[in-house]
Amino acid sequence: MEDELDIRKGIRWEDEEAGVRGAPRLSRRDSIGSMSIRSLQSRREIDPALAVPIEFRTLSYTISESKQTQDIHERDKAKDAATKEFSSLEWHTIPTDEALRRLNVSITTGLSEEQVTRRVKEYGRNSPSPPKSTAIQTWFGYFFKGFGPVLLVGAILVLVSWKPLGQPPALANLVLAIVLFAVFLIQALFNAFQDWSSSRVMSSIKNMLPEDCIVIRDGAQMSLPAPELVPGDIVSIKAGNKLPADIRFLQVSSDAKLDRSILTGESVPLAASVNSTDNNYLETRCIGMQGTHCVSGTCLGLVVATGDRTVFGRIASLTQEPKGKMTTLEKEILYFVIIICSIMLTMIIVVIFVWAFYIRKVHPDYISVPTLIVDIVSVAIAFIPEGLPIALTAGLTITANIMRSNKVLCKSLKTVETLGAVSVICSDKTGTLTENRMTVTECTIGTHTITPDGAENELCESEAPVAAGIITTGVSQARAIAALCNAAEFDASEADVPTDRRRVFGDATDQAILRFSERLGSVHHIRQCWNKTYDLAFNSKNKYMIRTFSLARKDCLRDTLPETEAESFTTGDTLLTIKGAPDVLITKCSFFTNNAGDTRPFDDDVKATFEAMKNIYSSQGKRCIMLARKVIRKSELPDAPNTSQFEETVLEQAKTGLTLVGLVAIVDPLRPEIRSVVRTLRTAGIRIFMVTGDFALTALAIAQDAGIVSRPSPLVHNVTALHREEDTTKTPTSTHPRTSIVISGPELIGLNEHQWQLLSEYEEIVFARTTPEQKLRIVHEFQKSSVVAMTGDGVNDAPSLKAADVGIALGSGSDIAIEAADMVLLESFSSVVEAVQYGRVVFDNLKKVICYLLPAGSFAEFWPVITSVVFGLPQILSSFLMIIICCFTDCAAATVMSYEKPEADVLLRKPRNVRRDRLVDWRLVTHAYGVIGILETVLSFFVSYWYLQRNGIPFTQLWFAFGKIPEGIDPDYYTEKLNIASSIYFVNLVVMQWFNLMAVRTRRWSIFQHPPAFSKQTQNLYLFPAILFSLSMAILWLYIPQLHSILGTTPVPVEHWFLPFAFGTFILLFDEARKFVVRNYPKSFVARMAW
């Protein structure tokens, strides 16, 4: 028991450092072979107050999630329950050699195919077991979410009004109760179907996301799906990877750090270690746990647990999914339902009040208690739009399916709702706007700039006997540094494939430089000659990578260093290689390699020459990378590798005395569709900004090529155009319109609130040399006035992807970027246009659904009850037929409205303002109630009472009659004619709604411009089955003789089938005229009233 307490005491579930927020998720770019157990959970909200203690860590930044703390508390119980299981694990306490021995595997060759086959049978696939079934809760939700409880309560009340309250029991009430119960069951079954359908969509999305990891098997490095891992696999991990299983580290770089906050609650990344640092499995740093992220550095690990045997699997099996918050659209619908329900309750109170204090006393025989109950239920059912929840779910599912067909994967069905309101898109450059297919185009060595072909030729000449002219032995030195200071690796299984087509594991920049080096000679041979002693991976903060080497074989020495340095290089000396951004490294250089490969002093003239060349590359839209080296003598580096002292000395040595070996220019071509995408988004009123880590000149050149910046370079503003204080004496916007600006990350740091306000007014912005923190700041600043989407693919994009209103990642991007994003574009960036378009269509279609449901299903059904209670008129529409309209005839049409295609101007409008443009505003209510509702109600009253008038029952004798039958009229005849009038009212509404359905299909366009058939771009053929369904419902309840005596329904005279067609045609023509005015006179009163 004491041992157990000790173990528990050693587990630190919460953050040890108060005041430090969130866990970082850092940077890699487009690694092939990402190690991913993809999460399709809805994205969590992020606390905008981010603390970034840069001095504490150079490769981490904060993504603090306000909901993450709640998640951790919800997981605590599960962790406590599992502590005993974790305490028995010992992979972290045994030496690495023992771990390899127990799993019978070699670090260099990995598992054999025979071993893998055997272990798959023993351990199964590396995937979590499906969650425990919660069928009871799920089905309870199907029945009682939405308007289900109202239907059930209504059915029970109507049943009670039949018996025991009915004296005598009215059979119509029993049938009405049965119908309400049937609708209750139907909506539950429909909810179940929609849930199954949406689950199938999300399941297919999960299957479409890649889940690859880099594994060593049979002595070769290969990429495998993460579910195929087995215990004993040797896995390579680098920054940006999500760990696919529990892993014991065998080798780690000095900067390797892991973000484990999702499991442990630790708010800062922890340094990875080969040796055990804690006796507790959950706390030691030599174990990488499944689901956590490698935020920086590289590691080589041994898989020790997979599937449900991992820490993540054990906890996940005991923990319920945290509940998500309401989305914007859900809030809008709740807002609408609250308004409708408030009106409903008010009307019910009015009916009860009039009945209790007037009718019951003055006309006690007019409305009995059972009749009052049925009337109240009718009002409630009439006011509630039963078709809205079905239309909402159907609309989101349909849109998600359409997006999936366009290779756009929405992690949540609710994601699409925000897309329609996006007004700003901040896009990363590399891999998003560009193809992320980098190639080296030029190399500058000394004062000599050559192409890869030229370098290849000169290298061949330098190996031949000297005849005359310049011999560029500097090329061989550039080749060697490019091969050594490089984190990319060729796929060993493709050794016979040409260099330009061989698969490379690594980011795009390293891939390009590695292929350049391999073209000039064997990278494998160069690397065999040197032993790596230290590795600092590239990251977006320091913008360079470092690798140090000791000499293994002397035959490559002369290819790596000038002759004099090669001769003086001794055993114990260290070769420091460094590669990165020229603007960062050029100040650290004291020497440079000239054309002939000799080392010369790096003076101001040489520095100016290289900076000019860098600017030329940048202005051409090329990425410029500097290669440099330094020889560190044994006396200057006395400490052994893999010690903190060694690391500190190397970092200090890298600050000065570097030798600039060469500049490499890399081209990453724009995606072919980018220009048209930018044009389309701009036409849609969306501003698209470039946010990149590249130089300002490079970024501006590419932005101009892509169409993001339309003005020539001399007319593009810089930070000097952003005045620190408001200038009341001048009007700069009139003389210098704020159209285009380029601003760099360091300049963003000093901007005040007024300058950010000025910056937000620009239409075209390029943010250059930005860090992850600055990207996050950009998103937060523009969210103050806009709905922001962020696109990116790298790990350094993850914080801004998560903080944006809509995060959009590329399928080829890093694991953390995909995890942080709401949507994933699997193929073309042009898919973002489809995403924005259908995001707007979802909102448009919901407005159309509501505008269709309100006139007949609410307004026109309410007035027969009110006129009956207040004015004593007979209830001209029976309660039963009211419910048939609400739950059957209107529901079908409302649902198929979700299939409406985008209107022609959907990408020509400005984005909706989420603060002003509500789902249901006064314009829509005015149109639905004040125009269509009044027309349908008045015309339905007219035809019903006109029929009674023609059949000897004058309207004047019904006014304030309160159930009194006019003199001289037989009661049976009176009841029969009232039933016919009620059926006429019903038919009139049903038929007029067909025309209203055609009218509300478009908000601005004519039915001839957006026809429901004969045009694939606009047609919605589901409308016609919906109309036939409503017709069949009318025939079913009105024309079956056996139901007449029970329900009080009757056939209607034939002319009352044709009159509604005339009325409906008037509604359609009236709406066509309104839309004509809206289109042609956009500033008119009618246009301002348009919904």
GIDAFEN-V359167 format. One record per residue. N is the residue number from 0. RES is the residue in one letter. PHI is phi as a letter, one per 30 degrees, with the letter a starting at -180 (999 if undefined). D_LAST is the distance of its C-alpha to the last C-alpha in Angstrom with 2 decimals. Layout:
BEGIN
n res phi d_last
N RES PHI D_LAST
N RES PHI D_LAST
END
This chain:
BEGIN
n res phi d_last
0 M 999 70.09
1 E d 70.80
2 D d 69.94
3 E d 66.61
4 L d 65.94
5 D d 66.89
6 I d 64.52
7 R d 61.68
8 K d 62.56
9 G d 62.36
10 I c 58.76
11 R c 56.40
12 W d 52.97
13 E c 51.30
14 D d 51.21
15 E d 54.54
16 E c 53.31
17 A d 51.30
18 G i 48.84
19 V c 48.34
20 R c 44.90
21 G h 43.67
22 A c 45.25
23 P d 45.12
24 R b 44.12
25 L c 45.59
26 S c 45.96
27 R b 46.81
28 R c 45.37
29 D h 44.75
30 S d 47.82
31 I d 48.65
32 G i 49.79
33 S d 47.56
34 M c 48.70
35 S b 45.77
36 I c 45.02
37 R d 41.30
38 S c 39.14
39 L c 35.83
40 Q d 34.99
41 S d 31.73
42 R d 32.18
43 R d 33.40
44 E d 32.03
45 I c 34.15
46 D d 35.60
47 P d 34.83
48 A d 38.20
49 L c 40.51
50 A c 44.22
51 V b 46.01
52 P d 49.79
53 I d 50.74
54 E d 54.44
55 F d 54.40
56 R a 53.17
57 T c 52.67
58 L c 50.78
59 S b 48.32
60 Y b 45.20
61 T c 43.13
62 I b 40.15
63 S d 40.04
64 E c 37.71
65 S d 36.90
66 K d 36.78
67 Q d 40.00
68 T d 42.20
69 Q d 40.75
70 D e 41.41
71 I d 44.99
72 H d 45.64
73 E d 44.41
74 R d 46.83
75 D e 49.83
76 K d 51.04
77 A d 50.97
78 K d 52.96
79 D e 55.55
80 A d 56.06
81 A c 56.61
82 T e 58.99
83 K d 62.04
84 E d 60.98
85 F d 60.34
86 S d 63.68
87 S d 65.55
88 L d 64.19
89 E b 66.62
90 W d 65.24
91 H d 64.69
92 T c 68.26
93 I d 70.28
94 P d 71.05
95 T d 69.05
96 D d 72.15
97 E d 72.44
98 A d 68.76
99 L d 69.27
100 R d 72.49
101 R d 70.94
102 L c 68.26
103 N h 70.85
104 V b 68.95
105 S c 69.80
106 I d 67.61
107 T c 68.32
108 T c 68.09
109 G i 65.71
110 L d 65.78
111 S c 67.14
112 E d 65.36
113 E d 67.79
114 Q d 66.99
115 V d 63.24
116 T d 63.62
117 R d 65.74
118 R d 63.41
119 V d 60.29
120 K d 62.19
121 E d 63.27
122 Y c 60.10
123 G i 57.30
124 R d 54.19
125 N d 52.77
126 S b 49.56
127 P d 48.57
128 S d 49.08
129 P d 46.00
130 P d 44.91
131 K d 46.39
132 S d 44.67
133 T b 42.59
134 A e 41.98
135 I d 42.12
136 Q d 39.53
137 T d 37.30
138 W d 37.46
139 F d 37.06
140 G d 33.74
141 Y e 32.69
142 F d 33.40
143 F c 32.33
144 K d 29.37
145 G i 25.87
146 F c 26.02
147 G e 29.56
148 P e 31.34
149 V d 29.31
150 L d 30.25
151 L d 33.84
152 V d 34.27
153 G d 32.80
154 A d 35.25
155 I d 38.13
156 L d 37.40
157 V d 37.23
158 L d 40.41
159 V d 42.09
160 S d 41.12
161 W d 42.99
162 K b 46.01
163 P c 47.60
164 L d 45.59
165 G d 45.45
166 Q b 48.43
167 P d 48.80
168 P d 46.45
169 A c 43.61
170 L d 43.44
171 A d 39.75
172 N d 39.03
173 L d 40.92
174 V d 38.96
175 L d 35.68
176 A d 36.92
177 I d 37.92
178 V d 34.50
179 L d 32.83
180 F d 35.45
181 A d 34.78
182 V d 31.03
183 F e 32.04
184 L d 34.33
185 I d 31.94
186 Q d 29.20
187 A d 32.02
188 L d 33.27
189 F d 29.87
190 N e 29.54
191 A d 33.02
192 F d 32.18
193 Q d 29.12
194 D d 31.32
195 W d 34.03
196 S d 31.72
197 S d 30.22
198 S d 33.78
199 R d 35.00
200 V d 32.40
201 M d 33.47
202 S d 37.09
203 S d 36.83
204 I d 35.25
205 K d 38.20
206 N d 40.60
207 M d 39.14
208 L d 39.75
209 P d 43.27
210 E b 45.81
211 D c 48.80
212 C b 51.63
213 I c 54.83
214 V b 57.94
215 I c 61.66
216 R b 63.28
217 D h 66.60
218 G i 67.04
219 A b 63.92
220 Q d 60.56
221 M b 57.69
222 S c 54.01
223 L b 53.31
224 P d 50.35
225 A e 50.50
226 P d 50.92
227 E d 54.21
228 L d 55.87
229 V b 58.92
230 P e 61.11
231 G j 63.48
232 D d 61.13
233 I c 61.44
234 V c 57.96
235 S c 57.09
236 I b 54.39
237 K b 52.89
238 A e 50.24
239 G j 46.80
240 N d 48.12
241 K c 47.25
242 L d 50.52
243 P d 50.61
244 A a 53.42
245 D d 55.81
246 I b 58.04
247 R c 61.36
248 F d 61.53
249 L c 64.51
250 Q b 63.76
251 V b 61.30
252 S d 60.74
253 S d 61.38
254 D c 57.70
255 A d 56.42
256 K b 54.07
257 L b 52.00
258 D c 48.87
259 R c 49.54
260 S d 47.06
261 I d 45.22
262 L c 48.48
263 T c 50.66
264 G i 48.40
265 E d 50.37
266 S d 48.11
267 V b 50.02
268 P d 51.18
269 L c 54.74
270 A d 57.37
271 A d 58.52
272 S b 62.23
273 V d 64.79
274 N c 66.91
275 S d 65.96
276 T c 64.88
277 D a 64.54
278 N d 66.11
279 N c 62.76
280 Y e 60.87
281 L d 57.49
282 E c 58.66
283 T d 60.84
284 R c 59.64
285 C c 61.48
286 I c 58.99
287 G c 55.55
288 M c 53.36
289 Q e 50.88
290 G j 47.27
291 T d 48.31
292 H c 47.83
293 C d 50.40
294 V c 48.94
295 S a 51.79
296 G i 55.10
297 T b 56.50
298 C b 58.32
299 L b 60.34
300 G b 60.25
301 L c 61.76
302 V d 59.51
303 V c 60.97
304 A a 58.30
305 T b 55.49
306 G h 52.83
307 D d 53.19
308 R d 56.38
309 T d 54.58
310 V e 53.71
311 F d 50.02
312 G d 50.62
313 R d 52.72
314 I d 50.26
315 A d 47.19
316 S d 48.94
317 L c 49.28
318 T c 45.94
319 Q d 42.62
320 E d 39.45
321 P d 37.81
322 K d 34.51
323 G d 31.37
324 K d 28.90
325 M d 25.35
326 T d 22.95
327 T e 19.70
328 L d 17.65
329 E d 20.13
330 K d 19.72
331 E d 15.92
332 I d 16.63
333 L d 19.55
334 Y e 17.55
335 F d 15.25
336 V d 18.46
337 I d 20.29
338 I d 17.86
339 I d 18.04
340 C d 21.78
341 S d 22.31
342 I d 20.92
343 M e 23.02
344 L d 26.09
345 T d 25.71
346 M d 25.65
347 I d 28.56
348 I d 30.47
349 V d 29.93
350 V d 31.25
351 I d 34.19
352 F d 34.94
353 V d 35.10
354 W d 37.16
355 A d 39.51
356 F c 40.21
357 Y b 40.05
358 I d 40.06
359 R d 42.61
360 K c 44.94
361 V d 44.53
362 H b 43.67
363 P d 45.09
364 D c 45.19
365 Y d 41.56
366 I b 39.63
367 S d 41.81
368 V d 41.06
369 P e 40.30
370 T d 37.89
371 L d 36.22
372 I d 35.85
373 V d 34.31
374 D d 31.87
375 I d 30.86
376 V d 30.47
377 S d 28.38
378 V d 25.99
379 A d 25.82
380 I d 25.31
381 A d 22.72
382 F d 20.51
383 I d 20.86
384 P d 18.71
385 E d 21.79
386 G d 20.15
387 L d 18.03
388 P e 21.08
389 I d 22.33
390 A d 19.14
391 L d 19.02
392 T d 22.69
393 A d 22.61
394 G d 19.78
395 L d 21.72
396 T d 24.97
397 I d 23.85
398 T d 22.52
399 A d 25.76
400 N d 27.76
401 I d 26.10
402 M d 26.74
403 R d 30.26
404 S d 30.92
405 N c 30.05
406 K i 32.50
407 V c 29.97
408 L c 31.02
409 C c 28.75
410 K d 31.07
411 S b 28.54
412 L d 25.75
413 K d 23.65
414 T d 24.22
415 V d 21.49
416 E d 18.74
417 T d 19.65
418 L d 19.98
419 G d 16.36
420 A c 16.63
421 V d 20.08
422 S c 20.56
423 V b 24.38
424 I c 26.84
425 C c 30.44
426 S c 32.72
427 D d 36.39
428 K c 38.53
429 T d 41.36
430 G i 40.47
431 T c 36.75
432 L d 36.51
433 T c 40.09
434 E d 41.84
435 N h 44.05
436 R b 46.95
437 M d 49.18
438 T b 52.41
439 V d 55.08
440 T c 55.46
441 E b 58.04
442 C b 60.49
443 T c 62.20
444 I b 65.68
445 G i 67.48
446 T c 66.87
447 H c 66.49
448 T c 63.09
449 I b 63.23
450 T d 61.06
451 P e 61.56
452 D d 63.64
453 G d 65.71
454 A d 66.15
455 E d 67.35
456 N d 69.86
457 E d 71.11
458 L d 71.57
459 C d 73.74
460 E d 75.71
461 S d 76.23
462 E d 77.87
463 A d 80.28
464 P e 83.43
465 V d 82.78
466 A c 83.65
467 A a 81.97
468 G i 78.72
469 I d 76.10
470 I c 75.85
471 T d 72.50
472 T d 73.54
473 G d 70.57
474 V d 68.43
475 S d 70.13
476 Q d 69.45
477 A d 65.72
478 R d 65.68
479 A d 67.38
480 I d 65.04
481 A d 61.99
482 A d 63.39
483 L d 64.49
484 C d 61.61
485 N a 59.04
486 A c 57.29
487 A d 56.49
488 E b 58.66
489 F d 59.28
490 D d 58.91
491 A d 62.57
492 S d 62.05
493 E c 61.18
494 A d 64.30
495 D c 65.03
496 V d 61.60
497 P e 61.36
498 T e 60.24
499 D d 56.95
500 R c 55.90
501 R d 57.32
502 R d 54.96
503 V b 54.86
504 F c 53.82
505 G k 52.41
506 D d 49.68
507 A d 49.03
508 T d 51.07
509 D d 54.07
510 Q e 53.82
511 A d 54.04
512 I d 56.99
513 L d 58.74
514 R d 58.57
515 F d 59.88
516 S d 62.79
517 E d 63.57
518 R d 63.72
519 L c 66.50
520 G l 68.41
521 S d 68.33
522 V d 66.04
523 H d 67.73
524 H d 71.13
525 I e 70.06
526 R d 68.57
527 Q d 71.72
528 C d 73.75
529 W b 71.89
530 N c 71.16
531 K d 67.94
532 T c 68.69
533 Y a 65.41
534 D b 61.74
535 L c 58.88
536 A d 55.65
537 F d 53.25
538 N b 50.33
539 S d 47.65
540 K d 49.46
541 N d 52.92
542 K i 51.86
543 Y a 55.19
544 M b 57.18
545 I b 60.90
546 R b 63.44
547 T c 67.15
548 F b 69.92
549 S c 73.61
550 L d 75.82
551 A c 76.55
552 R b 78.22
553 K d 79.63
554 D d 79.03
555 C c 75.48
556 L d 76.52
557 R d 77.25
558 D d 73.90
559 T c 72.09
560 L b 74.11
561 P d 76.24
562 E e 79.92
563 T d 81.17
564 E d 78.55
565 A d 79.05
566 E d 82.78
567 S d 82.36
568 F d 79.74
569 T c 81.58
570 T d 80.98
571 G j 79.09
572 D d 77.10
573 T b 73.31
574 L c 71.03
575 L c 67.73
576 T c 64.98
577 I b 61.64
578 K b 58.57
579 G l 55.41
580 A d 53.59
581 P e 55.99
582 D d 54.68
583 V d 55.58
584 L d 58.90
585 I d 60.38
586 T d 61.55
587 K c 63.45
588 C d 65.49
589 S c 69.12
590 F b 70.18
591 F b 68.87
592 T c 70.10
593 N d 71.15
594 N e 71.28
595 A d 74.61
596 G j 73.45
597 D d 75.42
598 T c 74.13
599 R b 73.99
600 P d 72.98
601 F c 69.32
602 D c 69.58
603 D d 67.01
604 D d 67.40
605 V d 66.76
606 K e 63.80
607 A d 62.35
608 T d 62.91
609 F d 61.05
610 E d 58.16
611 A d 57.90
612 M d 57.85
613 K d 55.18
614 N d 53.02
615 I d 53.61
616 Y e 52.47
617 S d 49.41
618 S d 48.41
619 Q d 48.62
620 G i 46.12
621 K c 48.92
622 R d 49.46
623 C c 52.85
624 I b 55.00
625 M c 58.37
626 L c 61.31
627 A b 64.06
628 R b 67.03
629 K a 69.73
630 V c 73.06
631 I c 73.79
632 R d 77.44
633 K e 78.64
634 S d 80.03
635 E d 76.59
636 L b 74.93
637 P d 77.42
638 D d 75.02
639 A d 74.39
640 P e 71.04
641 N i 68.52
642 T b 69.33
643 S d 67.23
644 Q d 69.97
645 F d 69.76
646 E d 66.00
647 E d 66.35
648 T d 69.10
649 V d 67.14
650 L d 64.07
651 E d 66.38
652 Q d 68.19
653 A d 64.92
654 K d 64.21
655 T b 67.00
656 G i 69.41
657 L d 67.21
658 T c 68.17
659 L d 65.36
660 V d 65.98
661 G l 63.14
662 L c 59.51
663 V c 57.46
664 A c 54.43
665 I b 51.84
666 V c 49.07
667 D b 45.96
668 P d 44.13
669 L d 40.39
670 R d 38.55
671 P d 38.18
672 E d 34.42
673 I e 33.71
674 R d 33.28
675 S d 30.62
676 V d 28.82
677 V d 28.84
678 R d 27.57
679 T d 24.65
680 L d 23.67
681 R d 24.03
682 T d 21.81
683 A d 19.13
684 G i 19.46
685 I c 21.80
686 R d 25.12
687 I c 28.03
688 F c 31.22
689 M c 34.65
690 V b 36.48
691 T b 40.04
692 G c 43.56
693 D d 45.04
694 F d 46.59
695 A d 44.42
696 L d 45.97
697 T d 45.45
698 A d 41.84
699 L d 41.05
700 A d 42.77
701 I d 40.82
702 A d 37.49
703 Q d 38.24
704 D d 39.25
705 A d 36.04
706 G j 33.86
707 I d 32.69
708 V c 34.61
709 S c 34.46
710 R c 36.96
711 P d 40.74
712 S e 42.70
713 P d 44.14
714 L c 40.67
715 V d 39.46
716 H d 39.66
717 N b 41.50
718 V d 41.78
719 T d 43.54
720 A d 40.30
721 L c 39.03
722 H d 40.75
723 R d 41.68
724 E b 40.91
725 E d 38.42
726 D c 40.05
727 T d 39.39
728 T c 41.74
729 K b 40.16
730 T b 36.81
731 P d 37.16
732 T d 33.63
733 S d 34.43
734 T c 37.77
735 H b 37.11
736 P e 33.44
737 R d 32.62
738 T c 31.96
739 S b 34.46
740 I a 36.75
741 V c 39.22
742 I b 40.29
743 S c 42.70
744 G e 42.86
745 P e 45.80
746 E d 43.99
747 L d 40.98
748 I e 43.32
749 G c 44.06
750 L d 40.56
751 N c 39.63
752 E d 36.24
753 H d 35.89
754 Q d 36.79
755 W d 34.25
756 Q d 31.63
757 L d 32.89
758 L d 33.02
759 S d 29.38
760 E d 28.47
761 Y d 30.12
762 E d 28.25
763 E b 31.23
764 I b 33.47
765 V c 36.50
766 F c 37.98
767 A c 41.59
768 R h 44.40
769 T c 42.10
770 T c 43.36
771 P e 41.40
772 E d 41.17
773 Q d 39.73
774 K d 37.14
775 L d 36.12
776 R d 36.03
777 I e 33.82
778 V e 31.23
779 H d 31.39
780 E d 31.17
781 F d 28.04
782 Q d 26.37
783 K d 26.44
784 S b 23.58
785 S b 22.29
786 V c 21.81
787 V c 25.05
788 A c 26.32
789 M b 30.08
790 T c 31.98
791 G a 35.71
792 D b 38.67
793 G c 41.47
794 V d 42.56
795 N d 42.11
796 D d 38.38
797 A e 38.16
798 P d 37.52
799 S d 34.62
800 L d 33.23
801 K d 33.34
802 A d 31.98
803 A d 28.98
804 D d 25.58
805 V b 26.19
806 G c 29.81
807 I b 30.53
808 A c 34.18
809 L c 36.11
810 G d 38.13
811 S d 41.23
812 G d 40.82
813 S d 42.73
814 D e 42.63
815 I d 41.38
816 A d 38.51
817 I d 37.39
818 E d 37.90
819 A d 35.85
820 A d 32.89
821 D c 29.89
822 M b 29.91
823 V b 32.80
824 L c 32.81
825 L d 35.83
826 E b 36.34
827 S c 34.44
828 F d 32.48
829 S d 30.15
830 S d 28.79
831 V d 26.78
832 V d 24.48
833 E d 23.92
834 A d 23.41
835 V d 20.68
836 Q e 18.99
837 Y d 19.06
838 G d 18.16
839 R d 14.75
840 V d 14.73
841 V e 15.51
842 F d 12.50
843 D e 10.20
844 N d 12.34
845 L d 12.30
846 K d 8.59
847 K d 9.49
848 V e 12.61
849 I d 11.33
850 C d 9.06
851 Y d 12.35
852 L d 14.72
853 L d 13.70
854 P d 14.43
855 A d 17.94
856 G d 18.91
857 S b 18.36
858 F d 17.75
859 A d 20.04
860 E d 22.69
861 F d 22.94
862 W d 23.97
863 P e 27.12
864 V d 28.49
865 I d 27.75
866 T d 29.23
867 S d 32.17
868 V d 32.90
869 V d 32.26
870 F c 33.21
871 G i 35.75
872 L d 34.24
873 P d 34.99
874 Q d 32.24
875 I d 30.90
876 L b 29.25
877 S d 31.64
878 S d 30.80
879 F d 31.85
880 L d 29.43
881 M e 26.57
882 I d 27.40
883 I d 27.82
884 I d 24.21
885 C d 22.92
886 C c 25.33
887 F b 26.01
888 T d 24.10
889 D d 20.54
890 C d 21.61
891 A d 22.91
892 A d 19.88
893 A d 17.61
894 T d 20.20
895 V d 20.46
896 M d 16.74
897 S d 17.82
898 Y d 19.89
899 E d 17.17
900 K d 18.24
901 P d 16.47
902 E d 14.63
903 A d 16.81
904 D c 14.88
905 V d 14.40
906 L c 17.44
907 L c 16.76
908 R d 13.90
909 K d 14.95
910 P d 15.06
911 R d 12.59
912 N d 14.20
913 V d 15.28
914 R d 16.03
915 R c 12.82
916 D d 9.97
917 R d 10.42
918 L e 9.93
919 V b 8.98
920 D c 7.95
921 W d 8.36
922 R d 5.00
923 L d 4.84
924 V d 8.50
925 T d 8.59
926 H d 7.20
927 A d 9.39
928 Y c 12.24
929 G d 12.34
930 V c 11.85
931 I d 12.65
932 G d 14.61
933 I d 16.67
934 L e 17.39
935 E d 18.61
936 T d 20.52
937 V d 22.20
938 L d 23.17
939 S d 24.52
940 F d 26.51
941 F d 27.74
942 V d 29.13
943 S d 30.73
944 Y d 32.48
945 W d 33.31
946 Y d 35.12
947 L d 37.01
948 Q d 37.88
949 R d 39.29
950 N c 41.33
951 G i 42.99
952 I c 40.82
953 P d 39.49
954 F d 36.38
955 T d 38.42
956 Q d 40.75
957 L c 38.01
958 W d 36.45
959 F h 37.79
960 A d 40.14
961 F h 39.50
962 G j 41.03
963 K d 43.74
964 I d 44.39
965 P e 44.89
966 E d 48.58
967 G i 50.21
968 I c 47.70
969 D d 48.91
970 P e 47.07
971 D d 46.91
972 Y d 45.56
973 Y d 43.00
974 T d 41.86
975 E d 41.73
976 K d 39.57
977 L d 37.17
978 N d 36.84
979 I d 36.12
980 A d 33.50
981 S d 31.84
982 S d 31.91
983 I d 30.45
984 Y e 27.51
985 F d 27.08
986 V d 27.42
987 N e 25.04
988 L d 22.22
989 V e 23.20
990 V d 23.27
991 M d 20.12
992 Q d 18.25
993 W d 19.68
994 F d 17.84
995 N d 14.57
996 L e 15.29
997 M d 15.75
998 A d 12.62
999 V d 10.18
1000 R e 12.45
1001 T b 10.55
1002 R c 7.12
1003 R b 9.15
1004 W c 12.70
1005 S d 14.94
1006 I d 16.76
1007 F d 19.85
1008 Q d 18.73
1009 H b 17.65
1010 P d 20.10
1011 P d 20.59
1012 A b 24.31
1013 F i 26.97
1014 S b 25.31
1015 K d 25.90
1016 Q d 23.15
1017 T b 20.36
1018 Q d 22.08
1019 N b 21.52
1020 L d 24.66
1021 Y d 24.15
1022 L d 21.80
1023 F d 24.91
1024 P d 27.04
1025 A d 24.28
1026 I d 24.29
1027 L d 28.10
1028 F d 28.11
1029 S d 26.24
1030 L d 28.63
1031 S d 31.56
1032 M d 30.52
1033 A d 30.51
1034 I d 33.87
1035 L e 35.29
1036 W d 34.78
1037 L c 35.45
1038 Y c 38.24
1039 I c 40.64
1040 P e 43.33
1041 Q d 44.48
1042 L c 41.18
1043 H d 41.10
1044 S d 43.59
1045 I d 42.14
1046 L c 38.39
1047 G i 38.55
1048 T c 36.63
1049 T b 37.86
1050 P d 37.21
1051 V c 35.28
1052 P e 36.61
1053 V d 35.71
1054 E d 33.97
1055 H d 31.35
1056 W d 30.35
1057 F d 29.79
1058 L e 28.08
1059 P d 24.91
1060 F d 24.84
1061 A d 24.79
1062 F d 22.06
1063 G d 19.97
1064 T d 20.67
1065 F d 19.44
1066 I e 16.05
1067 L d 15.90
1068 L d 17.18
1069 F d 14.91
1070 D d 11.80
1071 E d 13.91
1072 A d 14.56
1073 R d 10.99
1074 K d 10.48
1075 F d 13.93
1076 V d 13.20
1077 V d 10.27
1078 R d 12.85
1079 N c 15.84
1080 Y b 14.98
1081 P d 12.73
1082 K c 14.08
1083 S d 13.65
1084 F d 12.25
1085 V d 9.95
1086 A d 8.66
1087 R d 8.40
1088 M d 6.40
1089 A d 3.77
1090 W d 0.00
END
